[in-house]
Amino acid sequence: MANAIVVYASETGNTEYVAEGVVKGLKQGGLDVTLKNVGDSKPGELLEYDLVLLASSSWGEEEKELHESMEDYYDGLEGIDLSGKRAAAFGCGESEYEHFCGAVDLLEERLEERGAKLLHDLGDGFRVDGDPDQDILDSAKEWGKEMAENFQKSRSS
């Protein structure tokens, strides 16, 4: 069975909550999934997985910023070759800011820079505006299932 890892950074628990929904969808899609808080993970661990998903809440009003706990992890990805890996990114933010969910953009770009192939178009990672509710959790689960399906298709093509 193919495996996936979801590494998330969350301040208030919103991104963790969404990550749990994504994990449910990935599992429904037939993947063996590991969920880790960024503080409990090292960038090199990503090499053990077929599919890599990174998630962060977004900070900063005038520029794109990652959650503080994701910054060192993001920097650590610089030395990791993710060629042959499939990947996706998602996160939470507030649409009132100029760069809504800018952390998702940064994560997508870094994953591609390191050689991973995104399962969605650049800029199309799952984005949550404000506090997630049950509808958002359901959407996160559906998105996770869609990413699992996209992953399975990418392996057979």
N, C-alpha and C positions, 0 to 999 in steps of 0.2 A: 504494500500500500504506500502511495506517495505521502510525503510528510510536509507539513507547513509549520512555520513559526510566525506568531504575531507578537511584536515587541511594541509596547505602548508607553507613553509618558502622559501622566494625568495629574493635575493639581487638585481638582475638586471631585474627581471620580467620574466625571462625564465621559472622558475618553475611554476609561476603563470599562464603563457600562456599555458603550458602543462596541468596544473590542470584544466583549463577551457575546454580543449579538452576532458580530462577524464570525466569531469562532463557531457558534452554533450552525451558521450557514455553511461554513467550510466543511464541518463534519457531516452535514446533510449531503454535501456534494461528494462525500466519499474519501475525505482526507483525514489523516492522523494529524492532529493539531496540538501544538504547544503554545500556551499563552504565557508571556513573561512581561513583568514590569521592567522598564529599561534599566533600573537600578540593580536588577538581578540577572542581567544579560551582558555579554561581551560581543562586540561586532564579529569576531572570529567564529562564533557559534553559528552564524548564518550559513556557513559553508556546509553544515551538516543537514541542511534542509533543501528540499526541491523548490518550495515556494516560500517567499519572504514577504511579509506584510509589516510595514512600519506605520505607527500612528502617534500623533502628537497634537496636543492643544496648541493654539496659535497665540502669540503675544506680540505686542508692538502695534502702535497706531499708525506709524508712518513708514515702517518697513516690515518685511517678512521676518518673523522671529519664531524659533522653535521654543518649546517649553524648556526651561532651564535644565532639567534633568536629561533632556535629549541631546543637548549641545555636545557634550564630550563623546557620546555614542556616535553622533553624526560625524564629528571630527575623526573618530576612530575608523570609520568606514573608508576613509581615504586610502588606507593601506590594504584593503580587502578587494580581491578580484571576484566579482559575482557573475562572471561570464557563465552562461549556461543556466543560470537561475531565472526563474520567473518571479515577478514582484508586483506589488501594489501598495498604495498608501492611502490613508484616510485620517480624519481628525475632526476636531470640534473648534468652533470659533464664533465670532459675532459679526454678522453682516454689516453692522454699522461702521466697521473699520474699513479703511481703504483696501487692505489686502486680506479679504475674507479667507480664512483658513490658509494663510500664506505658508504655514509650516508644511502643509500637504504638498505644495509646489516644491519647496526645498527638498523634501524627502524623495519625491518623484525624480527630481533632477539628479540628486546624489545617487539613487539606485541606478539610473541610466548611465551616469558617468562611470560607475563601477562595473558596468557590463551587463547588468540585469536587463531582462526584457519585460517591460510593463505589460500587464494583462488588460490594461485600459489605456486610452489615449492620454498623452501628457495633459495634465490639467483636469482630468475626469475622475480623479480619486473621490471616494465618498466623503462628503462634507456635511457637517451638522451645524446648524445655526442655533446657538443658544443651548438651553438645557434640554437634553433628550428625554422623551417620554416613551410610552409603549409603542406608539406608531413609529417613532424613530428606531426603536429596538427592532421592530418587525422589518423595517426597511434595511437596517444593518444586516440582519439575518439573510434577507433576500440578496443583498449585495454580496455577502460572503458566499452564498450558494452560487451566484453568477460568476464570481471569481474562481471558484472551484471548477465550474463547468468550463470556463475559458482556459483554465490551466489544463484540464484533461484534454481539451481540443488541441491545445498548443503542443502537447506531448505526442499526439497521434499524427500531426501534420509534418 
